[in-house]
Amino acid sequence: MKKILSILASCFLAISVMSGAALAKSENSNGKGNSNGKGKAEAATEAAAGVPANGSTAADKDKEKDKDKDKEQSKEVNKESVTTATYATYGDKGHNGYKGLLHAIENVKDKPAGAVIAELLLTRYNTELTPEMKTELEAIKDKDAALTALAEMLNQKGSVTDAVYVQKEAILANVKNLNSYKKLGKLYAQTGKKGIKLYVNGEESTSGVAPVQNGGSTLVPFKAIAESLKAEVVWNPQERSVTMTREGTEVKLFIDKKTAYVNGQAVSLQVAPAIVKGNTVVPARFVSEALKATVKWEPESQSVVIYEE
């Protein structure tokens, strides 16, 4: 997780520095004319009226100095109370601060930094936003969308391994988003990894045997499901049966037999459990639903997705 935070921080820091430089240039360049931002015509008028070239008398200068001191003291107080990452870029702009953020998010709304700015806008300037703005910002701040955007950026730069790592974090951020599994599948294809994958609560199974398809059903290592769903498991070598118990539900299956039992009630299976390379594999959908979990199939990435509601 430290690695993903480092990547996100680097991206957002680069954007903040660029935005801050642009803002500083804008504030220091007040148009053509003298350094005070006045045009030639205005300067000539003041000169004719007896106003000094710098636009102020000695008394005015003293007043301006006092005002500047007050402003600096006020800024120091405000800086202490501001803890957002965007202060360095946008400073203390009062109730109009959100306008700068809205302008910035247009350039990064599909990137990780967009999620950070969207969160700030929704929490700090909620009353300044229209319902349409709020709806758009809510979508942008989704963590999984931001992480997927970062993974795409890394992939475009040729860092496929890092992109895979970040995309896995996107899956963990929202285990129900099948599009995240599809994106990971495309990245895996670039690395040469193929075959059916199993994910339980967002975690990819790393057991010794991959899921297999048989007769229209997908068989997965029962150990991966049991451990992720925190089910108790009992193996009976004499019966060649495996029993899983979770939250008051008991599921019992027999190797090479199409009859299973859920709390003692017989249930017919399309495909019998089997032993593959020394590992027991069981029908993914039947076992998951019997243990009150949701199971989905993402065809493009060939992913079995199991998660708890």
Secondary structure, DSSP 8 states (H G I E B T S, - for coil): -HHHHHHHHHHHHHHHHHHHHHHHHHHH---SSSTTS--HHHHHHHHHTT--TTS--HHHHHHHHHHHHHHHHHHHHHHHH---TTHHHH---GGGHHHHHHHHHHHHTTSHHHHHHHHHHHHHSGGGS-HHHHHHHHHHT-HHHHHHHHHHHHHHTT-HHHHHHHHHHHHHH-TT-HHHHHHHHHHHHHHT--S-EEEETTEE---SS--EEETTEEEEEHHHHHHHTT-EEEEETTTTEEEEEETTEEEEEETT-SEEEETTEEEE-SS--EEETTEEEEEHHHHHHHTT-EEEEETTTTEEEEE--
